[in-house]
Amino acid sequence: AVVDDAAFAMAKPNEPGSCCAMCGVEDSTIKFEKIGEDSYCPTCAQAFSVDWVETNKAAVLGRATEVLETMAREDDLYMPLLYFKKNFQWKWPSECPTKSHACLWTHIAKQEGIIQEYRSGEAKKNKMVCLTKYFEEATASFTSPLSDTSKQADFIEDLLWDNSGWMKRHEVILALIDKFPDSMESRVNRLQVMREGHERDKFHVGKCHLGHVVVLSKEDANKAVSLLTETEESSDVSD
């Protein structure tokens, strides 16, 4: 296959031959292909053309935004980079069937500036990603002025009992804001409520690529995530 250098302009520079600039694979038995200043494994080097990138760029950017906005509405402004890439394959398996596709989609989003990649954790080893517009908020120190979240936690627990033991987290967020507008407009305050409610075993959060659920018990989390998946997939079919 003929590879155009411009098709890989989004790739992260690396030491030539050390690993693939797109998928990151490291293998001394692989003959890496030099394209411009970077090196690529044979799979990534032959997978795409510059025409593919230009034709699909807008769709890729829209999907990258969709993945992160889905989590942002659940008060989750960032996610592990690996999980972000897997979301592409889970949500659009026919268009993003391989790791190489997911890596390219990620590089396009980074090059166009709609996402930011950074490291977190005590040793700064965990690669995270968020929408650029949320970067400052996502990386800010977590401080909440609330000294007591018991009323909010009790409210959520009552909501769950009234709704078969589980709800979409976004629905819980809206209910909190409606009930406690002075304090629950703040994402940081809502996060404190969720954290302390979990610590007191009043409710728990389950996560999947379609969103979050809030449940009364840890044992119900997987069941609720399955119900969320069925609900969302049924909605997509009806639309």
C-alpha positions as CSV (number, residue, x, y, z in Angstrom):
1,A,0.0,0.0,0.0
2,V,1.1,3.5,-0.7
3,V,1.2,5.6,2.5
4,D,0.9,9.4,2.4
5,D,2.9,11.1,5.2
6,A,0.0,13.5,5.7
7,A,-2.3,10.7,6.7
8,F,-0.3,10.3,9.9
9,A,0.2,14.0,10.8
10,M,-2.0,13.4,13.9
11,A,0.4,10.8,15.3
12,K,2.3,11.4,18.5
13,P,6.1,11.7,17.8
14,N,8.3,8.9,19.3
15,E,11.8,7.7,19.1
16,P,12.1,6.1,15.6
17,G,11.8,2.4,15.9
18,S,11.0,2.3,19.6
19,C,7.3,1.7,19.3
20,C,4.4,2.4,16.9
21,A,3.4,6.1,17.1
22,M,-0.2,5.2,16.6
23,C,-1.1,2.1,18.6
24,G,2.0,2.1,20.9
25,V,3.0,-1.5,20.3
26,E,6.5,-2.4,21.2
27,D,8.0,-5.5,19.6
28,S,11.6,-6.0,18.7
29,T,10.6,-8.6,16.1
30,I,8.5,-6.1,14.1
31,K,10.0,-4.1,11.3
32,F,8.7,-0.6,11.9
33,E,8.0,1.6,8.9
34,K,9.4,5.1,9.0
35,I,6.9,7.8,7.8
36,G,8.1,11.3,8.2
37,E,9.6,11.6,11.6
38,D,7.7,8.7,13.2
39,S,7.7,4.9,13.1
40,Y,4.7,2.7,12.6
41,C,3.9,-1.0,12.8
42,P,2.9,-2.6,9.5
43,T,-0.8,-2.8,10.6
44,C,-1.1,1.0,11.3
45,A,1.1,2.0,8.4
46,Q,-1.2,0.3,5.9
47,A,-4.6,0.8,7.6
48,F,-5.5,4.3,6.5
49,S,-5.0,6.8,3.8
50,V,-5.1,10.6,3.8
51,D,-8.3,10.5,1.9
52,W,-9.9,8.4,4.7
53,V,-8.8,10.9,7.3
54,E,-10.2,13.9,5.4
55,T,-13.5,12.2,4.5
56,N,-14.2,10.9,8.1
57,K,-12.7,13.7,10.2
58,A,-15.9,15.4,11.1
59,A,-17.7,12.2,12.0
60,V,-14.7,11.1,14.2
61,L,-14.7,14.5,16.1
62,G,-18.4,14.2,16.7
63,R,-18.1,10.7,18.1
64,A,-15.2,11.7,20.3
65,T,-17.3,14.5,21.7
66,E,-20.3,12.2,22.1
67,V,-18.3,9.7,24.2
68,L,-17.0,12.3,26.6
69,E,-20.2,14.3,26.8
70,T,-22.1,11.1,27.7
71,M,-19.8,10.8,30.7
72,A,-19.8,14.5,31.5
73,R,-23.6,14.6,32.0
74,E,-23.0,12.0,34.7
75,D,-20.5,14.4,36.4
76,D,-17.6,12.3,35.0
77,L,-15.5,14.8,33.1
78,Y,-12.6,12.5,32.3
79,M,-11.9,8.8,31.7
80,P,-8.9,6.6,31.2
81,L,-7.4,6.9,27.8
82,L,-7.6,3.1,27.2
83,Y,-11.3,3.2,28.1
84,F,-11.9,6.2,25.8
85,K,-10.5,4.2,22.9
86,K,-12.5,1.1,23.7
87,N,-15.7,3.2,23.7
88,F,-15.2,3.8,20.0
89,Q,-15.1,0.0,19.4
90,W,-18.0,-0.7,21.7
91,K,-20.3,2.1,20.2
92,W,-19.3,1.9,16.6
93,P,-17.9,-1.6,16.0
94,S,-18.5,-1.7,12.2
95,E,-16.7,1.6,11.7
96,C,-14.0,1.2,14.4
97,P,-13.4,-2.5,14.4
98,T,-9.7,-2.5,15.6
99,K,-7.3,-1.0,18.0
100,S,-5.6,0.8,15.2
101,H,-8.9,2.5,14.1
102,A,-9.5,3.6,17.8
103,C,-5.9,5.0,18.0
104,L,-6.3,7.0,14.8
105,W,-9.7,8.4,16.0
106,T,-8.0,9.5,19.2
107,H,-5.1,11.1,17.3
108,I,-7.5,13.0,15.1
109,A,-9.4,14.4,18.1
110,K,-6.1,15.4,19.8
111,Q,-4.8,17.0,16.7
112,E,-8.0,19.0,16.2
113,G,-7.8,20.2,19.8
114,I,-11.2,18.9,21.1
115,I,-9.6,16.6,23.7
116,Q,-6.8,16.9,26.1
117,E,-4.6,14.0,27.4
118,Y,-2.9,14.2,30.7
119,R,-1.6,12.0,33.5
120,S,-3.1,11.6,37.0
121,G,-2.6,9.5,40.1
122,E,0.1,9.8,42.7
123,A,2.9,8.7,40.3
124,K,1.3,10.4,37.3
125,K,1.2,7.1,35.5
126,N,-2.5,7.0,34.6
127,K,-3.3,8.4,31.2
128,M,-6.6,10.3,31.2
129,V,-8.5,12.2,28.6
130,C,-11.2,14.9,28.7
131,L,-12.8,17.4,26.4
132,T,-10.6,20.5,26.1
133,K,-13.4,22.8,27.4
134,Y,-13.5,20.8,30.6
135,F,-9.8,20.4,31.1
136,E,-9.3,23.1,33.9
137,E,-12.3,21.8,35.8
138,A,-11.4,18.2,35.4
139,T,-7.8,18.7,36.7
140,A,-8.7,21.1,39.5
141,S,-8.3,20.1,43.2
142,F,-11.4,18.4,44.6
143,T,-12.7,20.6,47.4
144,S,-16.3,21.0,48.6
145,P,-17.7,23.4,51.2
146,L,-20.4,21.0,52.3
147,S,-20.0,19.8,55.9
148,D,-23.0,17.5,55.9
149,T,-24.5,15.6,52.9
150,S,-26.9,13.4,54.9
151,K,-30.1,15.2,53.6
152,Q,-29.0,14.8,50.0
153,A,-28.0,11.2,50.5
154,D,-31.3,10.4,52.2
155,F,-33.1,12.0,49.3
156,I,-31.3,9.9,46.8
157,E,-32.0,6.7,48.8
158,D,-35.7,7.5,48.9
159,L,-35.7,8.2,45.1
160,L,-34.2,4.8,44.5
161,W,-36.7,3.0,46.7
162,D,-39.4,4.7,44.7
163,N,-37.9,3.6,41.4
164,S,-37.3,-0.1,41.7
165,G,-33.9,0.3,43.3
166,W,-32.1,2.0,40.4
167,M,-32.0,5.2,38.3
168,K,-29.9,6.7,35.6
169,R,-27.3,8.9,37.3
170,H,-28.3,11.9,35.1
171,E,-31.8,11.7,36.4
172,V,-30.6,11.6,39.9
173,I,-28.5,14.7,39.2
174,L,-31.5,16.6,37.8
175,A,-33.6,15.6,40.8
176,L,-30.8,16.8,43.2
177,I,-30.6,20.2,41.5
178,D,-34.4,20.6,41.6
179,K,-34.6,19.6,45.3
180,F,-31.4,21.5,46.5
181,P,-30.8,24.3,44.0
182,D,-28.5,26.3,46.3
183,S,-26.0,23.5,46.8
184,M,-26.5,20.9,44.1
185,E,-25.8,23.2,41.1
186,S,-22.2,22.5,41.9
187,R,-20.7,19.4,40.3
188,V,-18.1,19.2,43.1
189,N,-20.8,19.2,45.7
190,R,-22.7,16.5,43.9
191,L,-19.6,14.4,43.7
192,Q,-19.2,14.7,47.4
193,V,-22.7,13.5,48.0
194,M,-22.2,10.5,45.8
195,R,-18.9,9.6,47.4
196,E,-20.1,9.9,50.9
197,G,-23.4,8.0,50.1
198,H,-21.3,5.2,48.8
199,E,-19.0,5.2,51.8
200,R,-22.1,5.0,54.1
201,D,-23.5,2.1,51.9
202,K,-26.6,4.1,51.1
203,F,-26.2,3.7,47.4
204,H,-23.6,2.9,44.7
205,V,-22.8,3.8,41.1
206,G,-22.4,1.4,38.2
207,K,-20.8,2.5,35.0
208,C,-20.8,1.4,31.3
209,H,-20.1,3.1,28.0
210,L,-23.8,4.2,27.8
211,G,-23.7,6.1,31.1
212,H,-24.0,5.6,34.8
213,V,-26.6,4.1,37.1
214,V,-27.2,4.7,40.8
215,V,-28.4,1.6,42.7
216,L,-29.2,0.7,46.3
217,S,-26.8,-2.2,46.6
218,K,-23.5,-3.2,44.9
219,E,-25.0,-6.5,44.0
220,D,-27.6,-4.7,41.8
221,A,-25.1,-2.7,39.9
222,N,-24.5,-5.2,37.1
223,K,-28.2,-5.9,36.7
224,A,-29.0,-2.1,36.5
225,V,-26.2,-1.6,33.9
226,S,-27.8,-4.4,31.8
227,L,-31.2,-2.7,32.1
228,L,-29.7,0.6,31.1
229,T,-28.1,-1.0,28.0
230,E,-31.4,-2.6,27.0
231,T,-33.2,0.7,27.5
232,E,-30.7,2.7,25.4
233,E,-30.4,0.1,22.7
234,S,-34.2,-0.1,22.5
235,S,-34.4,3.7,22.2
236,D,-31.9,3.7,19.4
237,V,-33.9,1.1,17.4
238,S,-37.2,3.0,17.9
239,D,-35.5,6.3,16.8
